Structure formats: structure tokens, C-alpha cells
Amino acid sequence: MITFPQKHIDIVGIGASTLDRFIVVDHYPTGREVQQVISSTADGGGPVATALAVAGKYGARTVMIDSIGDDMVGRHILDDFEKYNVNTDAIQVERGEKSGVATILVKQDTGERAVFFERSTAREPEFLAVHKQLIEDSLILHINGRHRKLMRTAMEVAKAKGTIISLDGGAQRYDEEMKPITEESHIVIVARDYAEKYTGTTDLEEACRIIHDRGALIAGVTDGANGSYFVWPDGTPYRCEPFSQESVIDTTGAGDSFHGAFLARLVKYIYKTMDTAQMHMNGQEILMHCAHTDLEQVAIFASAVAALNTQGIGGRSPLPSLEQVHQLMGLE
């Protein structure tokens, strides 16, 4: 049995924390017009931030690294993290600066979204000694390409310590600077758009294999309602079927909730199946010993969470209970 000392932190994340304002509309405007809003709401946002909130909801110990303003939006962001058990001690709050806001138009009939983003005026957080300690004390470092200078330093610390590096490669987020970052990450789960640009193929099974061959221990490509594809550390391919829903209200949180649920369930699996009293292993070595049959259950759990999260407005508010997830998975 593989054994190692349990970490103090399960997941530390580096990314942008925002406030998401949702406006549900009948259709996207194509020109000058007046249209009545069907409904509106606000929710915490940001890909890594939401993934950590999801993981926190499902029992993982999470810490967010970011910088925000000291405005009303910033206070809302911190309050929302607290609701999902995300530690915010490493978030730098800058006096007189504005926090990031995203305004999201959601089409009522399809759940499609159009995002308008106001970037925070807070400076990129500096890498501090406390950040080094957090990464060394964590099992997983979760990133998506934001705060690149700090992120690259964090990745070096993670590689030296054996902390697992998890990358969320979202749609419209790939550029050439992301190529080495992708190759140096151990868990690489990316959207179809990212996969096609990174690998040069539209065959998602082949894309998964290329991502795996370039260094990822767990390679995954998500394709919305079409499900997802994986290659596990031992080279086994896997097609994760989607949990189809009769209707979709909002797709905003689907990808982020998939990542958060995947990491939360992976952490649970690792600590459940591996004895902590006899032998020391780092996180990267642990991934190599994960059974692909158990990793399939991790992916299925993430797929169920993502599907159920499309049944409400926002990336976090519609998150299902564990009972609802297990019911959809056929476990209850």
C-alpha cells in the first residue's frame, strides 16, 4: 500500500477572483434596442476561484492566492469564499483599487452566455514566503494561466516539493506562452478549443493522447454536453459519457465546477485508499499509482456535478448537494 503524510492543505489555487453579474435575456442584441431582462443575479466567479469553491463545498481544504480591491465588490468576493470554506488569508487586498467584475448575458432558451469582463485594477500579487509554504503544504496546485509571473514561481516550488500541478485550460485561453505551462502540469484538463489549438487536431481522443504524451499524467478534454475524454497515468483511455439534462438554464459554471469536483473527489480517493503511516511519497508519484478504474469514478462524479450545475443561474449558487450528485450517478 502507498503511504504518505496527509497534507495540511488539499488544493491551493492561483487565479482571478471576480463578481459575476448574470442577466437572463430572450436573445442577444444585434444592434440598438430595448429589451426587458427576464431575471438577474450575482455570484462569485473566476475559473480557479470557482473550482476552489466547488472543491470546498465537497469537503476539500482549499486556499486562494489572488489580489483584489478594497471596494464593495471585493468584500462580496471574500464573503462568498467564506460561504464555500475557501481560505482567503493569501488574498492581497489593495487599498483604493477595484475588484474584477464580469457581466454575463445568458440566453434563456439555450443557456448560452456572452461575457463582458472588467479587469481588476489591483496589481498582480507578489510571490511571498507564505505562498511558498502554502504550496509546499498542499497536495495540489490549481492554475489557469493568470498571474503568470507568480504562477511560474509557484510551479517551480511545486515541482521541487512534489506538489501536483493541475491546469484548467479554458476556451479562448490558449496562447504560445501556455505551451510550456501545459507540458509541465501533471493534471491537464482543457476545453475542446484549448485542446485543438494546443495539439493541432480536432479528434479529441487523439488530442488527449497527445496531451498525455507531452507530459500530463492525467490528460482530459471536456466537450460540454458531449462529455469528456481522458488518458490516465497508465496510458488507459477513457470516454466519460455526459449526464444529459432535459433543459439547460446556464452553462457558466459547468467547466469550473467540473474541475473543482474532479479535484475534490481525487483528493478524497487519495486519502481514502492510501495509508498515511508507513512510507513517504510525493503527490506526483501518488498519481502514477492511481488505479484507472477509480479515476473513472472521479470523472463521473465531476461530470454529474457539472451537469446539475447547468440547472440554475451562476457558477456556484446552483451547485447540487452530494445526495443529488449520487442520485444522478445511480449510487442511491
C-alpha positions as CSV (number, residue, x, y, z in Angstrom):
1,M,0.0,0.0,0.0
2,I,1.2,3.5,-0.9
3,T,1.5,5.7,2.2
4,F,2.4,9.3,2.8
5,P,1.7,12.0,5.4
6,Q,-1.6,13.8,4.8
7,K,-1.1,17.4,3.7
8,H,-2.3,20.4,5.7
9,I,-4.0,21.8,2.5
10,D,-5.7,19.9,-0.2
11,I,-5.7,22.5,-3.0
12,V,-4.2,25.9,-3.3
13,G,-5.3,28.0,-6.3
14,I,-3.8,30.9,-8.2
15,G,-6.2,32.9,-10.4
16,A,-8.6,35.8,-10.7
17,S,-11.5,36.2,-8.2
18,T,-14.4,38.2,-9.6
19,L,-18.0,39.1,-9.0
20,D,-20.2,37.7,-11.8
21,R,-23.4,39.6,-12.6
22,F,-25.9,37.5,-14.6
23,I,-28.6,38.9,-16.8
24,V,-31.0,36.4,-18.4
25,V,-32.3,37.7,-21.8
26,D,-34.5,36.4,-24.6
27,H,-31.9,37.0,-27.2
28,Y,-28.5,38.7,-27.7
29,P,-28.9,42.2,-29.1
30,T,-27.7,42.7,-32.6
31,G,-28.0,46.5,-32.6
32,R,-29.6,49.3,-30.7
33,E,-32.7,48.0,-28.9
34,V,-34.5,48.0,-25.6
35,Q,-35.1,44.6,-24.1
36,Q,-36.7,43.6,-20.8
37,V,-34.5,41.5,-18.5
38,I,-36.0,38.1,-17.6
39,S,-34.1,37.8,-14.4
40,S,-30.7,38.7,-12.9
41,T,-28.5,37.6,-10.0
42,A,-24.9,37.9,-8.7
43,D,-22.4,35.1,-7.8
44,G,-18.8,34.7,-7.1
45,G,-16.7,34.0,-10.2
46,G,-13.3,33.3,-11.8
47,P,-12.3,29.8,-13.1
48,V,-9.8,28.9,-10.4
49,A,-11.8,30.7,-7.7
50,T,-15.0,28.8,-8.6
51,A,-13.2,25.5,-8.8
52,L,-11.9,26.0,-5.3
53,A,-15.4,27.0,-4.1
54,V,-16.8,23.8,-5.6
55,A,-14.0,21.7,-4.0
56,G,-14.6,23.4,-0.7
57,K,-18.3,22.6,-0.9
58,Y,-17.5,18.9,-1.3
59,G,-15.1,18.7,1.6
60,A,-11.6,19.7,0.3
61,R,-9.4,22.2,2.3
62,T,-8.7,25.0,-0.1
63,V,-6.7,28.3,-0.2
64,M,-6.9,31.0,-2.8
65,I,-4.0,33.3,-3.9
66,D,-5.0,36.5,-5.6
67,S,-5.2,40.3,-5.3
68,I,-8.4,42.3,-5.2
69,G,-9.5,45.8,-4.4
70,D,-10.9,47.0,-1.1
71,D,-14.2,48.0,-2.7
72,M,-17.7,46.7,-2.2
73,V,-17.2,44.0,-4.9
74,G,-14.0,42.9,-3.1
75,R,-15.9,42.4,0.2
76,H,-18.6,40.4,-1.7
77,I,-15.8,38.2,-3.2
78,L,-14.3,37.5,0.3
79,D,-17.7,36.8,1.8
80,D,-18.6,34.3,-1.0
81,F,-15.4,32.4,-0.5
82,E,-16.2,32.1,3.2
83,K,-19.5,30.5,2.3
84,Y,-17.7,27.8,0.4
85,N,-15.0,27.2,3.0
86,V,-12.2,28.7,0.9
87,N,-9.4,30.2,3.0
88,T,-8.7,33.8,1.9
89,D,-5.7,34.7,4.1
90,A,-3.4,34.7,1.0
91,I,-5.6,37.1,-1.0
92,Q,-4.0,40.5,-1.0
93,V,-6.5,43.4,-0.6
94,E,-5.2,46.6,-2.2
95,R,-6.5,49.9,-0.9
96,G,-8.2,52.2,-3.4
97,E,-8.3,49.6,-6.2
98,K,-11.2,48.0,-7.9
99,S,-12.0,44.3,-8.0
100,G,-12.9,42.4,-11.1
101,V,-16.4,42.2,-12.4
102,A,-18.0,40.1,-15.2
103,T,-21.3,40.9,-16.7
104,I,-22.8,37.8,-18.3
105,L,-25.7,37.7,-20.7
106,V,-27.5,34.3,-20.6
107,K,-29.9,33.3,-23.4
108,Q,-33.0,31.9,-21.8
109,D,-33.7,29.2,-24.3
110,T,-30.2,27.6,-24.7
111,G,-28.2,28.7,-21.6
112,E,-25.5,30.1,-23.9
113,R,-23.6,33.0,-22.5
114,A,-21.8,36.2,-23.6
115,V,-19.3,37.6,-21.1
116,F,-18.2,41.2,-20.7
117,F,-15.2,41.4,-18.2
118,E,-13.9,44.4,-16.2
119,R,-10.4,43.6,-15.1
120,S,-9.4,44.3,-11.5
121,T,-7.1,47.3,-11.1
122,A,-5.2,45.6,-8.3
123,R,-1.6,44.7,-9.1
124,E,-0.7,41.1,-9.7
125,P,0.1,39.5,-6.3
126,E,3.7,39.3,-5.4
127,F,5.2,35.8,-4.5
128,L,5.7,35.8,-0.8
129,A,7.3,33.3,1.6
130,V,3.8,32.4,2.8
131,H,2.9,31.4,-0.7
132,K,5.9,29.1,-0.9
133,Q,4.8,27.5,2.4
134,L,1.2,27.1,1.2
135,I,2.3,25.3,-1.9
136,E,4.7,23.0,-0.1
137,D,2.0,22.2,2.4
138,S,-0.6,21.4,-0.3
139,L,-1.3,18.2,-2.3
140,I,-2.4,20.1,-5.5
141,L,-1.7,23.5,-7.0
142,H,-4.5,24.5,-9.4
143,I,-3.8,27.2,-12.1
144,N,-5.3,28.5,-15.3
145,G,-2.6,30.9,-16.6
146,R,-3.5,34.1,-14.7
147,H,-0.8,35.9,-12.6
148,R,1.9,34.3,-14.8
149,K,5.0,35.6,-13.0
150,L,3.7,34.4,-9.7
151,M,2.3,31.3,-11.2
152,R,5.6,30.2,-12.8
153,T,7.4,30.7,-9.5
154,A,4.7,28.7,-7.8
155,M,5.1,25.9,-10.3
156,E,8.9,25.7,-9.6
157,V,8.1,25.3,-5.9
158,A,5.5,22.7,-6.6
159,K,7.8,20.6,-8.9
160,A,10.7,20.8,-6.3
161,K,8.4,19.7,-3.5
162,G,6.3,17.1,-5.4
163,T,3.1,19.0,-5.3
164,I,0.7,18.0,-8.1
165,I,0.1,20.8,-10.7
166,S,-3.4,20.9,-12.1
167,L,-4.1,23.1,-15.1
168,D,-7.6,24.4,-16.2
169,G,-7.2,25.2,-19.9
170,G,-10.4,27.1,-20.8
171,A,-11.8,28.0,-24.2
172,Q,-10.1,31.1,-25.7
173,R,-7.4,30.9,-23.1
174,Y,-4.6,29.2,-25.2
175,D,-1.5,31.2,-26.4
176,E,2.1,30.1,-27.1
177,E,3.2,31.0,-23.6
178,M,0.8,28.4,-22.3
179,K,2.5,25.6,-24.2
180,P,5.4,25.0,-21.7
181,I,3.0,25.6,-18.8
182,T,0.7,22.8,-20.2
183,E,3.6,20.5,-20.7
184,E,4.9,21.0,-17.1
185,S,1.5,20.3,-15.5
186,H,0.5,16.9,-14.1
187,I,-3.3,17.1,-14.4
188,V,-4.2,18.8,-17.7
189,I,-8.0,19.1,-18.3
190,V,-8.8,21.5,-21.1
191,A,-11.8,22.6,-23.1
192,R,-12.1,21.5,-26.8
193,D,-11.0,24.9,-28.1
194,Y,-7.8,24.8,-26.0
195,A,-7.1,21.2,-26.9
196,E,-7.5,21.8,-30.7
197,K,-5.1,24.8,-30.5
198,Y,-2.6,23.1,-28.3
199,T,-2.5,19.8,-30.2
200,G,-3.4,20.8,-33.7
201,T,-6.1,18.1,-34.0
202,T,-9.9,18.1,-33.8
203,D,-10.0,14.4,-32.8
204,L,-10.5,14.7,-29.1
205,E,-9.3,11.2,-28.3
206,E,-6.1,11.8,-30.2
207,A,-5.8,15.2,-28.5
208,C,-5.9,13.5,-25.1
209,R,-3.2,11.1,-26.2
210,I,-1.0,14.0,-27.4
211,I,-1.5,15.9,-24.1
212,H,-0.6,12.8,-22.2
213,D,2.5,12.1,-24.4
214,R,3.7,15.6,-23.8
215,G,3.9,15.1,-20.1
216,A,0.5,15.2,-18.4
217,L,-0.1,12.2,-16.1
218,I,-3.9,12.8,-16.3
219,A,-4.9,14.3,-19.6
220,G,-8.5,15.3,-20.2
221,V,-10.6,17.2,-22.8
222,T,-14.1,18.4,-22.0
223,D,-16.7,18.9,-24.7
224,G,-19.7,20.3,-22.9
225,A,-22.9,18.3,-23.5
226,N,-20.9,15.7,-25.5
227,G,-19.0,14.5,-22.4
228,S,-15.2,14.3,-21.9
229,Y,-12.2,12.2,-22.8
230,F,-9.3,11.1,-20.7
231,V,-6.0,9.3,-20.7
232,W,-5.0,8.0,-17.3
233,P,-1.4,7.8,-15.9
234,D,-1.0,4.2,-17.0
235,G,-2.0,5.1,-20.6
236,T,-5.6,3.8,-20.4
237,P,-8.0,5.9,-22.5
238,Y,-11.5,6.7,-21.1
239,R,-14.6,8.2,-22.6
240,C,-16.8,9.8,-19.9
241,E,-20.4,9.9,-21.0
242,P,-22.4,13.1,-20.3
243,F,-25.3,13.3,-17.9
244,S,-27.8,14.8,-20.4
245,Q,-30.4,17.2,-19.0
246,E,-33.8,18.0,-20.4
247,S,-33.0,21.7,-20.5
248,V,-30.0,23.9,-19.7
249,I,-30.5,27.2,-17.8
250,D,-26.9,28.4,-17.7
251,T,-23.6,26.9,-18.7
252,T,-21.4,29.4,-16.9
253,G,-20.2,27.1,-14.1
254,A,-20.1,23.9,-16.0
255,G,-16.3,23.8,-16.7
256,D,-15.2,25.3,-13.4
257,S,-17.5,23.0,-11.4
258,F,-16.1,20.0,-13.4
259,H,-12.5,20.9,-12.3
260,G,-13.4,21.6,-8.7
261,A,-15.5,18.4,-8.4
262,F,-12.8,16.4,-10.1
263,L,-10.0,17.6,-7.7
264,A,-12.2,17.3,-4.6
265,R,-13.1,13.7,-5.4
266,L,-9.5,12.9,-6.4
267,V,-8.3,14.2,-3.0
268,K,-10.9,12.1,-1.3
269,Y,-9.9,9.0,-3.2
270,I,-6.2,9.5,-2.5
271,Y,-6.7,9.9,1.3
272,K,-9.3,7.1,1.4
273,T,-7.2,4.5,-0.4
274,M,-3.7,5.3,0.8
275,D,-2.3,4.6,4.3
276,T,-0.5,7.6,5.8
277,A,1.6,5.9,8.5
278,Q,4.4,3.9,6.8
279,M,6.0,5.5,3.8
280,H,6.6,8.9,2.2
281,M,5.7,9.7,-1.4
282,N,5.2,13.0,-3.2
283,G,2.0,13.9,-5.0
284,Q,3.3,13.3,-8.4
285,E,4.3,9.7,-7.5
286,I,0.9,9.2,-6.0
287,L,-0.8,10.0,-9.3
288,M,1.3,7.3,-11.0
289,H,-0.2,4.7,-8.6
290,C,-3.9,5.7,-9.0
291,A,-6.0,2.9,-10.5
292,H,-7.7,3.9,-13.7
293,T,-11.0,2.3,-12.5
294,D,-11.0,4.7,-9.5
295,L,-10.1,7.7,-11.7
296,E,-13.1,6.9,-13.9
297,Q,-15.3,7.3,-10.8
298,V,-13.7,10.7,-10.2
299,A,-14.5,11.8,-13.7
300,I,-18.1,10.5,-13.5
301,F,-18.6,12.5,-10.2
302,A,-17.2,15.6,-11.9
303,S,-19.5,15.1,-14.9
304,A,-22.6,14.7,-12.7
305,V,-21.8,17.9,-10.8
306,A,-21.2,19.9,-14.0
307,A,-24.5,18.7,-15.5
308,L,-26.5,19.5,-12.4
309,N,-24.8,22.9,-12.2
310,T,-26.4,23.9,-15.5
311,Q,-29.8,23.8,-13.9
312,G,-29.5,27.2,-12.3
313,I,-28.0,30.7,-12.9
314,G,-24.4,31.2,-11.8
315,G,-21.3,29.2,-11.3
316,R,-21.7,28.4,-7.6
317,S,-25.3,29.0,-6.5
318,P,-26.8,26.1,-8.4
319,L,-24.2,23.6,-7.1
320,P,-26.0,20.3,-6.2
321,S,-25.8,18.5,-2.8
322,L,-23.9,15.3,-2.6
323,E,-27.2,13.4,-2.4
324,Q,-28.3,14.9,-5.7
325,V,-25.0,14.0,-7.3
326,H,-25.1,10.5,-6.0
327,Q,-28.7,10.1,-7.2
328,L,-27.8,11.2,-10.7
329,M,-24.8,8.7,-10.7
330,G,-27.2,5.9,-9.6
331,L,-25.5,5.4,-6.2
332,E,-28.7,5.9,-4.2
